[in-house]
Amino acid sequence: MRKTRTENHRKAWTQVELEFVKTYYGTVPTENIAKILGRTFDAVRWVVRNQKQRLMVPYHPWTEAEKEIIRTHFATGNGIADILPLLPGRTRGAIYLMKDKLDVHSTRQWSQQERQILSQYYPVEGMAVTDRLTGRTRTSVRQAAHAMGLKLPDSKARPVQQKWSKEELQRLETNQNLSLSELTALFPGRTSVSVRKARVRLEKRQQKHTSNSE
């Protein structure tokens, strides 16, 4: 399979191709490099030998244990120097590539207020706390909570989404032209996401009613 003829078979290697191999060999699987360059697996290995680069061991898929090391240590703010010894056989470049793939971010970047919100509401609301953390993704919230040692609430104890009362819906309709932040302030206990969705539902009902009246 590795000797299959490719689009650049027997063509002279360009400087751009050689630099690509030099940059990514050892961090990207050799099969992938060959595919990107339109070369065979053996051709890429030959170039590596010719450039006198050290041939790396064959690429091995990342294990869940290795990924967990990256999630935990990067999330808690440890640097690459602390993580390298924990991942023997993995290069600095490969570790950073996997970090980006896992979308891991350090909790050092979280403000004290964000950590306080997470600590207070995550054990009660679970991933729904993301609605309280503007600009944070569910992935980053999950990683930060894991790094802080926070646990998800028991499934039986998770709060059920409270249905909007007639009074709340009336208040929403009366003030629906306010900005989202101003509108949210009128509904203690409701997140901005919940208020925004409720307003969208209200607008759709109003549009439907208008269409039916015409």
Backbone as JSON Lines, residues from 0, in Angstrom:
{"i":0,"aa":"M","n":[0.83,-1.2,0.0],"ca":[0.0,0.0,0.0],"c":[0.86,1.25,0.0]}
{"i":1,"aa":"R","n":[2.0,1.2,0.69],"ca":[2.88,2.35,0.78],"c":[3.64,2.62,-0.52]}
{"i":2,"aa":"K","n":[3.63,1.68,-1.44],"ca":[4.35,1.85,-2.7],"c":[3.42,2.26,-3.83]}
{"i":3,"aa":"T","n":[2.18,2.56,-3.5],"ca":[1.23,2.97,-4.53],"c":[1.7,4.24,-5.22]}
{"i":4,"aa":"R","n":[1.55,4.28,-6.55],"ca":[1.99,5.44,-7.32],"c":[1.16,6.66,-6.9]}
{"i":5,"aa":"T","n":[1.82,7.8,-6.74],"ca":[1.16,9.04,-6.33],"c":[1.35,10.1,-7.39]}
{"i":6,"aa":"E","n":[0.64,11.25,-7.19],"ca":[0.66,12.3,-8.21],"c":[2.05,12.9,-8.41]}
{"i":7,"aa":"N","n":[2.9,12.89,-7.38],"ca":[4.24,13.46,-7.51],"c":[5.32,12.39,-7.6]}
{"i":8,"aa":"H","n":[4.9,11.18,-8.01],"ca":[5.84,10.06,-8.08],"c":[7.01,10.4,-8.99]}
{"i":9,"aa":"R","n":[8.23,10.23,-8.45],"ca":[9.5,10.45,-9.15],"c":[9.78,11.91,-9.52]}
{"i":10,"aa":"K","n":[8.93,12.82,-9.11],"ca":[9.21,14.23,-9.35],"c":[10.23,14.72,-8.33]}
{"i":11,"aa":"A","n":[11.02,15.72,-8.73],"ca":[12.04,16.26,-7.82],"c":[11.36,16.95,-6.64]}
{"i":12,"aa":"W","n":[11.94,16.79,-5.47],"ca":[11.38,17.41,-4.27],"c":[11.68,18.9,-4.28]}
{"i":13,"aa":"T","n":[10.67,19.69,-3.96],"ca":[10.86,21.15,-3.89],"c":[11.33,21.53,-2.5]}
{"i":14,"aa":"Q","n":[11.87,22.74,-2.37],"ca":[12.33,23.21,-1.07],"c":[11.17,23.35,-0.1]}
{"i":15,"aa":"V","n":[10.01,23.73,-0.62],"ca":[8.82,23.86,0.22],"c":[8.44,22.51,0.82]}
{"i":16,"aa":"E","n":[8.49,21.46,-0.01],"ca":[8.16,20.13,0.47],"c":[9.15,19.66,1.52]}
{"i":17,"aa":"L","n":[10.44,19.92,1.28],"ca":[11.46,19.51,2.23],"c":[11.28,20.21,3.58]}
{"i":18,"aa":"E","n":[10.93,21.49,3.54],"ca":[10.71,22.24,4.78],"c":[9.48,21.71,5.51]}
{"i":19,"aa":"F","n":[8.47,21.32,4.74],"ca":[7.24,20.78,5.34],"c":[7.57,19.49,6.1]}
{"i":20,"aa":"V","n":[8.35,18.62,5.48],"ca":[8.75,17.37,6.13],"c":[9.56,17.66,7.39]}
{"i":21,"aa":"K","n":[10.5,18.59,7.26],"ca":[11.36,18.93,8.39],"c":[10.55,19.47,9.56]}
{"i":22,"aa":"T","n":[9.5,20.24,9.26],"ca":[8.69,20.85,10.31],"c":[7.75,19.87,10.99]}
{"i":23,"aa":"Y","n":[7.12,19.0,10.21],"ca":[6.04,18.18,10.76],"c":[6.39,16.72,11.0]}
{"i":24,"aa":"Y","n":[7.54,16.25,10.5],"ca":[7.88,14.85,10.71],"c":[8.09,14.59,12.2]}
{"i":25,"aa":"G","n":[7.39,13.61,12.72],"ca":[7.49,13.28,14.13],"c":[6.33,13.8,14.95]}
{"i":26,"aa":"T","n":[5.62,14.81,14.42],"ca":[4.44,15.33,15.13],"c":[3.16,15.0,14.38]}
{"i":27,"aa":"V","n":[3.28,14.8,13.06],"ca":[2.15,14.4,12.23],"c":[2.47,13.01,11.67]}
{"i":28,"aa":"P","n":[1.51,12.09,11.67],"ca":[1.77,10.75,11.13],"c":[2.37,10.81,9.73]}
{"i":29,"aa":"T","n":[3.37,9.95,9.47],"ca":[4.05,9.95,8.18],"c":[3.08,9.72,7.04]}
{"i":30,"aa":"E","n":[2.07,8.86,7.26],"ca":[1.07,8.62,6.22],"c":[0.34,9.91,5.82]}
{"i":31,"aa":"N","n":[0.07,10.75,6.81],"ca":[-0.62,12.01,6.53],"c":[0.27,12.98,5.76]}
{"i":32,"aa":"I","n":[1.56,13.03,6.13],"ca":[2.49,13.89,5.41],"c":[2.56,13.47,3.95]}
{"i":33,"aa":"A","n":[2.66,12.15,3.73],"ca":[2.75,11.62,2.37],"c":[1.5,11.99,1.57]}
{"i":34,"aa":"K","n":[0.34,11.88,2.18],"ca":[-0.91,12.19,1.5],"c":[-0.99,13.66,1.14]}
{"i":35,"aa":"I","n":[-0.6,14.54,2.07],"ca":[-0.64,15.98,1.83],"c":[0.28,16.37,0.69]}
{"i":36,"aa":"L","n":[1.46,15.75,0.62],"ca":[2.44,16.11,-0.4],"c":[2.28,15.31,-1.7]}
{"i":37,"aa":"G","n":[1.38,14.34,-1.7],"ca":[1.22,13.53,-2.9],"c":[2.4,12.61,-3.13]}
{"i":38,"aa":"R","n":[3.02,12.19,-2.02],"ca":[4.18,11.3,-2.07],"c":[3.84,9.96,-1.41]}
{"i":39,"aa":"T","n":[4.73,8.99,-1.58],"ca":[4.53,7.71,-0.91],"c":[5.13,7.77,0.49]}
{"i":40,"aa":"F","n":[4.7,6.84,1.32],"ca":[5.24,6.73,2.67],"c":[6.75,6.53,2.62]}
{"i":41,"aa":"D","n":[7.21,5.63,1.76],"ca":[8.65,5.34,1.67],"c":[9.44,6.53,1.17]}
{"i":42,"aa":"A","n":[8.81,7.34,0.29],"ca":[9.5,8.52,-0.24],"c":[9.76,9.53,0.87]}
{"i":43,"aa":"V","n":[8.77,9.68,1.73],"ca":[8.94,10.62,2.85],"c":[10.04,10.13,3.77]}
{"i":44,"aa":"R","n":[10.06,8.84,4.06],"ca":[11.1,8.28,4.93],"c":[12.49,8.44,4.28]}
{"i":45,"aa":"W","n":[12.54,8.28,2.97],"ca":[13.82,8.44,2.26],"c":[14.33,9.87,2.41]}
{"i":46,"aa":"V","n":[13.43,10.84,2.28],"ca":[13.82,12.24,2.41],"c":[14.33,12.52,3.82]}
{"i":47,"aa":"V","n":[13.68,11.91,4.82],"ca":[14.11,12.1,6.19],"c":[15.53,11.58,6.38]}
{"i":48,"aa":"R","n":[15.78,10.4,5.84],"ca":[17.13,9.83,5.94],"c":[18.14,10.73,5.21]}
{"i":49,"aa":"N","n":[17.77,11.2,4.03],"ca":[18.65,12.03,3.22],"c":[18.99,13.34,3.91]}
{"i":50,"aa":"Q","n":[18.02,13.86,4.68],"ca":[18.25,15.1,5.41],"c":[18.94,14.84,6.75]}
{"i":51,"aa":"K","n":[19.21,13.58,7.01],"ca":[19.88,13.16,8.23],"c":[19.07,13.49,9.48]}
{"i":52,"aa":"Q","n":[17.73,13.49,9.34],"ca":[16.88,13.63,10.51],"c":[16.76,12.28,11.2]}
{"i":53,"aa":"R","n":[16.57,12.31,12.5],"ca":[16.41,11.07,13.25],"c":[15.04,10.49,12.93]}
{"i":54,"aa":"L","n":[15.02,9.25,12.46],"ca":[13.74,8.6,12.17],"c":[13.01,8.35,13.48]}
{"i":55,"aa":"M","n":[11.77,8.82,13.55],"ca":[10.98,8.64,14.75],"c":[10.34,7.25,14.75]}
{"i":56,"aa":"V","n":[9.92,6.82,15.93],"ca":[9.2,5.56,16.0],"c":[7.88,5.74,15.28]}
{"i":57,"aa":"P","n":[7.3,4.67,14.74],"ca":[6.02,4.79,14.03],"c":[4.98,5.5,14.89]}
{"i":58,"aa":"Y","n":[4.13,6.27,14.25],"ca":[3.12,7.04,14.98],"c":[2.16,6.11,15.72]}
{"i":59,"aa":"H","n":[1.91,6.42,16.96],"ca":[0.98,5.65,17.77],"c":[-0.2,6.54,18.15]}
{"i":60,"aa":"P","n":[-1.41,6.06,17.99],"ca":[-2.59,6.85,18.37],"c":[-2.51,7.25,19.84]}
{"i":61,"aa":"W","n":[-3.03,8.41,20.16],"ca":[-3.04,8.88,21.54],"c":[-4.02,8.04,22.37]}
{"i":62,"aa":"T","n":[-3.58,7.68,23.56],"ca":[-4.45,6.93,24.46],"c":[-5.29,7.92,25.28]}
{"i":63,"aa":"E","n":[-6.35,7.43,25.87],"ca":[-7.19,8.28,26.71],"c":[-6.42,8.75,27.94]}
{"i":64,"aa":"A","n":[-5.51,7.9,28.43],"ca":[-4.71,8.28,29.6],"c":[-3.8,9.46,29.26]}
{"i":65,"aa":"E","n":[-3.21,9.44,28.06],"ca":[-2.36,10.56,27.64],"c":[-3.16,11.84,27.48]}
{"i":66,"aa":"K","n":[-4.35,11.71,26.89],"ca":[-5.21,12.88,26.7],"c":[-5.62,13.47,28.05]}
{"i":67,"aa":"E","n":[-5.86,12.6,29.02],"ca":[-6.27,13.06,30.34],"c":[-5.14,13.83,31.01]}
{"i":68,"aa":"I","n":[-3.89,13.4,30.78],"ca":[-2.74,14.13,31.32],"c":[-2.7,15.54,30.76]}
{"i":69,"aa":"I","n":[-2.95,15.67,29.45],"ca":[-2.95,16.98,28.81],"c":[-4.08,17.85,29.35]}
{"i":70,"aa":"R","n":[-5.28,17.26,29.43],"ca":[-6.43,18.01,29.93],"c":[-6.17,18.53,31.34]}
{"i":71,"aa":"T","n":[-5.72,17.65,32.21],"ca":[-5.57,17.98,33.62],"c":[-4.45,18.99,33.85]}
{"i":72,"aa":"H","n":[-3.27,18.73,33.28],"ca":[-2.1,19.56,33.61],"c":[-2.11,20.9,32.89]}
{"i":73,"aa":"F","n":[-2.55,20.95,31.64],"ca":[-2.64,22.25,30.97],"c":[-3.74,23.09,31.61]}
{"i":74,"aa":"A","n":[-4.85,22.44,31.96],"ca":[-5.98,23.17,32.54],"c":[-5.62,23.8,33.88]}
{"i":75,"aa":"T","n":[-4.76,23.13,34.65],"ca":[-4.37,23.67,35.96],"c":[-3.22,24.64,35.85]}
{"i":76,"aa":"G","n":[-2.71,24.88,34.62],"ca":[-1.69,25.89,34.42],"c":[-0.27,25.38,34.36]}
{"i":77,"aa":"N","n":[-0.05,24.07,34.4],"ca":[1.31,23.55,34.29],"c":[1.88,23.8,32.9]}
{"i":78,"aa":"G","n":[3.18,24.08,32.84],"ca":[3.83,24.36,31.57],"c":[4.27,23.09,30.86]}
{"i":79,"aa":"I","n":[4.75,23.26,29.63],"ca":[5.17,22.12,28.82],"c":[6.33,21.37,29.47]}
{"i":80,"aa":"A","n":[7.19,22.08,30.2],"ca":[8.34,21.43,30.85],"c":[7.88,20.43,31.9]}
{"i":81,"aa":"D","n":[6.74,20.71,32.54],"ca":[6.21,19.78,33.54],"c":[5.5,18.59,32.91]}
{"i":82,"aa":"I","n":[4.97,18.82,31.7],"ca":[4.14,17.8,31.06],"c":[4.97,16.82,30.22]}
{"i":83,"aa":"L","n":[6.04,17.29,29.61],"ca":[6.88,16.43,28.75],"c":[7.31,15.13,29.43]}
{"i":84,"aa":"P","n":[7.83,15.18,30.67],"ca":[8.27,13.93,31.31],"c":[7.12,12.93,31.54]}
{"i":85,"aa":"L","n":[5.89,13.43,31.56],"ca":[4.74,12.55,31.8],"c":[4.28,11.85,30.54]}
{"i":86,"aa":"L","n":[4.82,12.3,29.38],"ca":[4.4,11.74,28.09],"c":[5.63,11.28,27.3]}
{"i":87,"aa":"P","n":[6.31,10.27,27.78],"ca":[7.5,9.78,27.07],"c":[7.16,9.33,25.66]}
{"i":88,"aa":"G","n":[8.0,9.71,24.71],"ca":[7.76,9.34,23.32],"c":[6.97,10.38,22.55]}
{"i":89,"aa":"R","n":[6.44,11.39,23.25],"ca":[5.7,12.46,22.59],"c":[6.56,13.72,22.54]}
{"i":90,"aa":"T","n":[6.6,14.36,21.38],"ca":[7.39,15.57,21.23],"c":[6.62,16.79,21.72]}
{"i":91,"aa":"R","n":[7.35,17.87,21.92],"ca":[6.73,19.12,22.35],"c":[5.65,19.55,21.34]}
{"i":92,"aa":"G","n":[5.99,19.46,20.03],"ca":[5.04,19.86,19.0],"c":[3.8,18.99,18.99]}
{"i":93,"aa":"A","n":[3.98,17.69,19.18],"ca":[2.84,16.76,19.18],"c":[1.91,17.05,20.36]}
{"i":94,"aa":"I","n":[2.5,17.39,21.5],"ca":[1.69,17.68,22.69],"c":[0.86,18.94,22.47]}
{"i":95,"aa":"Y","n":[1.49,19.96,21.88],"ca":[0.74,21.2,21.63],"c":[-0.37,20.99,20.61]}
{"i":96,"aa":"L","n":[-0.11,20.15,19.61],"ca":[-1.13,19.85,18.61],"c":[-2.34,19.17,19.26]}
{"i":97,"aa":"M","n":[-2.06,18.21,20.15],"ca":[-3.14,17.53,20.83],"c":[-3.87,18.47,21.8]}
{"i":98,"aa":"K","n":[-3.13,19.35,22.44],"ca":[-3.75,20.35,23.34],"c":[-4.76,21.19,22.56]}
{"i":99,"aa":"D","n":[-4.36,21.63,21.37],"ca":[-5.27,22.44,20.55],"c":[-6.46,21.62,20.08]}
{"i":100,"aa":"K","n":[-6.21,20.36,19.73],"ca":[-7.29,19.49,19.27],"c":[-8.32,19.28,20.37]}
{"i":101,"aa":"L","n":[-7.85,19.17,21.61],"ca":[-8.74,18.95,22.75],"c":[-9.35,20.26,23.25]}
{"i":102,"aa":"D","n":[-8.87,21.39,22.68],"ca":[-9.38,22.71,23.07],"c":[-9.22,22.93,24.56]}
{"i":103,"aa":"V","n":[-8.0,22.67,25.06],"ca":[-7.72,22.83,26.48],"c":[-7.23,24.25,26.76]}
{"i":104,"aa":"H","n":[-7.78,24.86,27.8],"ca":[-7.36,26.2,28.19],"c":[-7.03,26.2,29.68]}
{"i":105,"aa":"S","n":[-6.06,27.02,30.05],"ca":[-5.65,27.08,31.44],"c":[-6.67,27.84,32.28]}
{"i":106,"aa":"T","n":[-6.91,27.33,33.5],"ca":[-7.82,28.03,34.4],"c":[-7.19,29.3,34.94]}
{"i":107,"aa":"R","n":[-5.9,29.5,34.69],"ca":[-5.28,30.75,35.1],"c":[-5.9,31.93,34.36]}
{"i":108,"aa":"Q","n":[-6.48,31.67,33.21],"ca":[-7.09,32.73,32.42],"c":[-8.49,33.08,32.94]}
{"i":109,"aa":"W","n":[-8.98,32.32,33.89],"ca":[-10.32,32.57,34.44],"c":[-10.22,33.61,35.55]}
{"i":110,"aa":"S","n":[-11.14,34.54,35.57],"ca":[-11.15,35.56,36.61],"c":[-11.65,34.96,37.91]}
{"i":111,"aa":"Q","n":[-11.41,35.67,39.01],"ca":[-11.86,35.2,40.31],"c":[-13.39,35.11,40.35]}
{"i":112,"aa":"Q","n":[-14.05,36.05,39.67],"ca":[-15.51,36.04,39.64],"c":[-16.03,34.82,38.88]}
{"i":113,"aa":"E","n":[-15.38,34.47,37.77],"ca":[-15.8,33.29,37.0],"c":[-15.62,32.03,37.81]}
{"i":114,"aa":"R","n":[-14.49,31.91,38.49],"ca":[-14.24,30.71,39.31],"c":[-15.25,30.61,40.45]}
{"i":115,"aa":"Q","n":[-15.64,31.76,40.99],"ca":[-16.62,31.76,42.07],"c":[-17.98,31.29,41.56]}
{"i":116,"aa":"I","n":[-18.37,31.77,40.37],"ca":[-19.64,31.34,39.76],"c":[-19.61,29.84,39.5]}
{"i":117,"aa":"L","n":[-18.49,29.38,38.95],"ca":[-18.36,27.96,38.65],"c":[-18.43,27.12,39.91]}
{"i":118,"aa":"S","n":[-17.72,27.55,40.94],"ca":[-17.7,26.82,42.21],"c":[-19.07,26.78,42.87]}
{"i":119,"aa":"Q","n":[-19.82,27.87,42.74],"ca":[-21.13,27.97,43.39],"c":[-22.22,27.21,42.65]}
{"i":120,"aa":"Y","n":[-22.22,27.3,41.31],"ca":[-23.35,26.78,40.55],"c":[-23.12,25.44,39.84]}
{"i":121,"aa":"Y","n":[-21.87,25.1,39.53],"ca":[-21.62,23.84,38.81],"c":[-22.12,22.62,39.58]}
{"i":122,"aa":"P","n":[-21.86,22.53,40.89],"ca":[-22.34,21.36,41.63],"c":[-23.86,21.28,41.7]}
{"i":123,"aa":"V","n":[-24.55,22.37,41.39],"ca":[-26.02,22.4,41.46],"c":[-26.64,22.3,40.07]}
{"i":124,"aa":"E","n":[-26.09,23.09,39.13],"ca":[-26.68,23.17,37.8],"c":[-25.99,22.31,36.74]}
{"i":125,"aa":"G","n":[-24.78,21.85,37.05],"ca":[-24.04,21.1,36.05],"c":[-23.63,22.0,34.9]}
{"i":126,"aa":"M","n":[-23.68,21.49,33.66],"ca":[-23.23,22.23,32.5],"c":[-24.12,23.43,32.18]}
{"i":127,"aa":"A","n":[-25.29,23.51,32.79],"ca":[-26.17,24.67,32.58],"c":[-25.53,25.95,33.1]}
{"i":128,"aa":"V","n":[-24.49,25.82,33.94],"ca":[-23.8,27.0,34.45],"c":[-23.12,27.77,33.32]}
{"i":129,"aa":"T","n":[-22.93,27.15,32.18],"ca":[-22.32,27.81,31.03],"c":[-23.09,29.07,30.65]}
{"i":130,"aa":"D","n":[-24.41,29.05,30.86],"ca":[-25.24,30.22,30.54],"c":[-24.88,31.42,31.39]}
{"i":131,"aa":"R","n":[-24.29,31.17,32.55],"ca":[-23.9,32.27,33.45],"c":[-22.51,32.81,33.14]}
{"i":132,"aa":"L","n":[-21.77,32.14,32.26],"ca":[-20.38,32.5,31.98],"c":[-20.24,32.95,30.53]}
{"i":133,"aa":"T","n":[-20.52,34.2,30.3],"ca":[-20.48,34.76,28.95],"c":[-19.1,34.56,28.3]}
{"i":134,"aa":"G","n":[-19.11,34.0,27.08],"ca":[-17.87,33.81,26.34],"c":[-17.17,32.5,26.61]}
{"i":135,"aa":"R","n":[-17.71,31.7,27.54],"ca":[-17.09,30.41,27.85],"c":[-17.86,29.29,27.15]}
{"i":136,"aa":"T","n":[-17.12,28.35,26.57],"ca":[-17.74,27.21,25.9],"c":[-18.0,26.09,26.91]}
{"i":137,"aa":"R","n":[-18.85,25.16,26.53],"ca":[-19.14,24.01,27.4],"c":[-17.87,23.2,27.65]}
{"i":138,"aa":"T","n":[-17.01,23.11,26.61],"ca":[-15.76,22.36,26.76],"c":[-14.86,23.01,27.8]}
{"i":139,"aa":"S","n":[-14.69,24.34,27.72],"ca":[-13.81,25.02,28.67],"c":[-14.38,24.97,30.08]}
{"i":140,"aa":"V","n":[-15.69,25.03,30.22],"ca":[-16.32,24.93,31.54],"c":[-16.08,23.55,32.13]}
{"i":141,"aa":"R","n":[-16.25,22.52,31.31],"ca":[-16.04,21.15,31.78],"c":[-14.59,20.95,32.24]}
{"i":142,"aa":"Q","n":[-13.64,21.49,31.46],"ca":[-12.23,21.33,31.81],"c":[-11.87,22.1,33.08]}
{"i":143,"aa":"A","n":[-12.39,23.31,33.2],"ca":[-12.1,24.11,34.39],"c":[-12.7,23.46,35.63]}
{"i":144,"aa":"A","n":[-13.92,22.95,35.52],"ca":[-14.56,22.28,36.66],"c":[-13.77,21.05,37.08]}
{"i":145,"aa":"H","n":[-13.3,20.31,36.09],"ca":[-12.49,19.11,36.38],"c":[-11.21,19.5,37.09]}
{"i":146,"aa":"A","n":[-10.55,20.57,36.61],"ca":[-9.3,21.01,37.22],"c":[-9.51,21.51,38.64]}
{"i":147,"aa":"M","n":[-10.68,22.08,38.92],"ca":[-10.99,22.59,40.26],"c":[-11.54,21.52,41.18]}
{"i":148,"aa":"G","n":[-11.72,20.31,40.64],"ca":[-12.21,19.21,41.46],"c":[-13.7,19.26,41.73]}
{"i":149,"aa":"L","n":[-14.44,19.98,40.88],"ca":[-15.89,20.1,41.07],"c":[-16.6,18.9,40.46]}
{"i":150,"aa":"K","n":[-17.69,18.49,41.08],"ca":[-18.43,17.33,40.61],"c":[-19.81,17.74,40.08]}
{"i":151,"aa":"L","n":[-20.28,17.0,39.09],"ca":[-21.63,17.24,38.57],"c":[-22.65,16.85,39.62]}
{"i":152,"aa":"P","n":[-23.79,17.53,39.63],"ca":[-24.83,17.17,40.6],"c":[-25.41,15.8,40.29]}
{"i":153,"aa":"D","n":[-25.95,15.16,41.3],"ca":[-26.62,13.88,41.09],"c":[-27.78,14.12,40.14]}
{"i":154,"aa":"S","n":[-27.97,13.2,39.19],"ca":[-29.0,13.38,38.17],"c":[-30.37,13.63,38.79]}
{"i":155,"aa":"K","n":[-30.66,13.02,39.95],"ca":[-31.96,13.19,40.58],"c":[-32.1,14.56,41.24]}
{"i":156,"aa":"A","n":[-30.92,15.19,41.51],"ca":[-30.96,16.48,42.21],"c":[-30.89,17.66,41.27]}
{"i":157,"aa":"R","n":[-30.69,17.42,39.99],"ca":[-30.56,18.52,39.05],"c":[-31.87,19.31,38.96]}
{"i":158,"aa":"P","n":[-31.73,20.65,38.98],"ca":[-32.93,21.47,38.94],"c":[-33.64,21.34,37.61]}
{"i":159,"aa":"V","n":[-34.96,21.29,37.67],"ca":[-35.77,21.23,36.46],"c":[-36.01,22.64,35.97]}
{"i":160,"aa":"Q","n":[-35.92,22.86,34.66],"ca":[-36.16,24.18,34.1],"c":[-37.55,24.66,34.49]}
{"i":161,"aa":"Q","n":[-37.6,25.78,35.2],"ca":[-38.87,26.29,35.68],"c":[-39.67,26.91,34.53]}
{"i":162,"aa":"K","n":[-40.92,26.53,34.46],"ca":[-41.79,27.04,33.41],"c":[-42.09,28.51,33.65]}
{"i":163,"aa":"W","n":[-42.16,29.26,32.55],"ca":[-42.44,30.68,32.67],"c":[-43.89,30.88,33.1]}
{"i":164,"aa":"S","n":[-44.08,31.72,34.12],"ca":[-45.43,32.0,34.61],"c":[-46.13,33.03,33.72]}
{"i":165,"aa":"K","n":[-47.44,33.16,33.87],"ca":[-48.2,34.13,33.09],"c":[-47.72,35.55,33.4]}
{"i":166,"aa":"E","n":[-47.39,35.78,34.69],"ca":[-46.91,37.1,35.09],"c":[-45.59,37.44,34.41]}
{"i":167,"aa":"E","n":[-44.7,36.44,34.35],"ca":[-43.4,36.66,33.71],"c":[-43.58,36.92,32.22]}
{"i":168,"aa":"L","n":[-44.44,36.16,31.58],"ca":[-44.66,36.34,30.14],"c":[-45.26,37.71,29.85]}
{"i":169,"aa":"Q","n":[-46.13,38.18,30.73],"ca":[-46.73,39.5,30.56],"c":[-45.66,40.58,30.71]}
{"i":170,"aa":"R","n":[-44.8,40.4,31.72],"ca":[-43.72,41.35,31.95],"c":[-42.75,41.35,30.76]}
{"i":171,"aa":"L","n":[-42.52,40.17,30.21],"ca":[-41.63,40.06,29.05],"c":[-42.21,40.79,27.85]}
{"i":172,"aa":"E","n":[-43.49,40.59,27.62],"ca":[-44.14,41.23,26.47],"c":[-44.15,42.75,26.62]}
{"i":173,"aa":"T","n":[-44.37,43.22,27.82],"ca":[-44.42,44.66,28.07],"c":[-43.08,45.33,27.85]}
{"i":174,"aa":"N","n":[-41.99,44.59,28.16],"ca":[-40.65,45.18,28.11],"c":[-39.75,44.57,27.04]}
{"i":175,"aa":"Q","n":[-40.33,43.9,26.06],"ca":[-39.53,43.14,25.11],"c":[-38.6,44.0,24.25]}
{"i":176,"aa":"N","n":[-38.83,45.3,24.19],"ca":[-37.98,46.17,23.38],"c":[-36.72,46.63,24.11]}
{"i":177,"aa":"L","n":[-36.59,46.28,25.39],"ca":[-35.39,46.62,26.14],"c":[-34.21,45.79,25.64]}
{"i":178,"aa":"S","n":[-33.01,46.22,25.96],"ca":[-31.83,45.43,25.61],"c":[-31.85,44.15,26.43]}
{"i":179,"aa":"L","n":[-31.1,43.16,25.99],"ca":[-31.12,41.87,26.68],"c":[-30.66,42.0,28.13]}
{"i":180,"aa":"S","n":[-29.62,42.8,28.37],"ca":[-29.12,42.96,29.75],"c":[-30.16,43.63,30.64]}
{"i":181,"aa":"E","n":[-30.86,44.65,30.1],"ca":[-31.89,45.33,30.88],"c":[-33.08,44.41,31.13]}
{"i":182,"aa":"L","n":[-33.41,43.62,30.11],"ca":[-34.54,42.7,30.23],"c":[-34.23,41.6,31.25]}
{"i":183,"aa":"T","n":[-33.01,41.08,31.21],"ca":[-32.62,40.01,32.15],"c":[-32.7,40.49,33.59]}
{"i":184,"aa":"A","n":[-32.38,41.77,33.81],"ca":[-32.42,42.32,35.17],"c":[-33.82,42.29,35.75]}
{"i":185,"aa":"L","n":[-34.84,42.22,34.9],"ca":[-36.23,42.19,35.37],"c":[-36.67,40.8,35.78]}
{"i":186,"aa":"F","n":[-35.78,39.8,35.55],"ca":[-36.16,38.41,35.85],"c":[-35.1,37.74,36.73]}
{"i":187,"aa":"P","n":[-35.08,38.05,38.02],"ca":[-34.13,37.41,38.94],"c":[-34.3,35.89,38.89]}
{"i":188,"aa":"G","n":[-33.2,35.2,38.82],"ca":[-33.27,33.74,38.77],"c":[-33.28,33.19,37.37]}
{"i":189,"aa":"R","n":[-33.43,34.07,36.37],"ca":[-33.38,33.64,34.96],"c":[-32.06,34.07,34.35]}
{"i":190,"aa":"T","n":[-31.45,33.2,33.56],"ca":[-30.21,33.55,32.88],"c":[-30.53,34.36,31.63]}
{"i":191,"aa":"S","n":[-29.51,35.05,31.1],"ca":[-29.7,35.84,29.89],"c":[-30.09,34.95,28.71]}
{"i":192,"aa":"V","n":[-29.56,33.74,28.68],"ca":[-29.89,32.81,27.6],"c":[-31.36,32.42,27.69]}
{"i":193,"aa":"S","n":[-31.83,32.15,28.89],"ca":[-33.23,31.78,29.09],"c":[-34.16,32.92,28.67]}
{"i":194,"aa":"V","n":[-33.78,34.15,29.04],"ca":[-34.6,35.31,28.69],"c":[-34.6,35.53,27.18]}
{"i":195,"aa":"R","n":[-33.42,35.39,26.57],"ca":[-33.32,35.59,25.12],"c":[-34.2,34.58,24.38]}
{"i":196,"aa":"K","n":[-34.16,33.31,24.79],"ca":[-34.97,32.28,24.14],"c":[-36.46,32.55,24.32]}
{"i":197,"aa":"A","n":[-36.82,33.02,25.51],"ca":[-38.23,33.32,25.77],"c":[-38.71,34.47,24.89]}
{"i":198,"aa":"R","n":[-37.83,35.46,24.69],"ca":[-38.22,36.59,23.84],"c":[-38.36,36.15,22.39]}
{"i":199,"aa":"V","n":[-37.49,35.26,21.95],"ca":[-37.58,34.74,20.59],"c":[-38.89,33.99,20.39]}
{"i":200,"aa":"R","n":[-39.26,33.18,21.39],"ca":[-40.54,32.45,21.3],"c":[-41.72,33.41,21.25]}
{"i":201,"aa":"L","n":[-41.63,34.48,22.05],"ca":[-42.7,35.48,22.07],"c":[-42.83,36.16,20.72]}
{"i":202,"aa":"E","n":[-41.7,36.54,20.12],"ca":[-41.72,37.21,18.82],"c":[-42.3,36.31,17.73]}
{"i":203,"aa":"K","n":[-41.98,35.02,17.82],"ca":[-42.52,34.08,16.83],"c":[-44.03,33.96,16.97]}
{"i":204,"aa":"R","n":[-44.51,33.93,18.22],"ca":[-45.96,33.85,18.44],"c":[-46.65,35.11,17.92]}
{"i":205,"aa":"Q","n":[-46.02,36.24,18.14],"ca":[-46.59,37.51,17.68],"c":[-46.64,37.57,16.15]}
{"i":206,"aa":"Q","n":[-45.57,37.11,15.51],"ca":[-45.53,37.1,14.04],"c":[-46.58,36.16,13.47]}
{"i":207,"aa":"K","n":[-46.76,35.01,14.12],"ca":[-47.75,34.04,13.68],"c":[-49.16,34.62,13.81]}
{"i":208,"aa":"H","n":[-49.39,35.3,14.93],"ca":[-50.71,35.91,15.18],"c":[-50.99,36.98,14.15]}
{"i":209,"aa":"T","n":[-49.96,37.77,13.81],"ca":[-50.13,38.84,12.82],"c":[-50.46,38.26,11.44]}
{"i":210,"aa":"S","n":[-49.77,37.17,11.1],"ca":[-49.99,36.52,9.79],"c":[-51.4,35.95,9.7]}
{"i":211,"aa":"N","n":[-51.91,35.4,10.78],"ca":[-53.23,34.81,10.8],"c":[-54.33,35.87,10.74]}
{"i":212,"aa":"S","n":[-53.97,37.09,11.21],"ca":[-54.97,38.16,11.23],"c":[-55.13,38.85,9.88]}
{"i":213,"aa":"E","n":[-54.1,38.68,9.01],"ca":[-54.13,39.36,7.71],"c":[-55.06,38.62,6.73]}
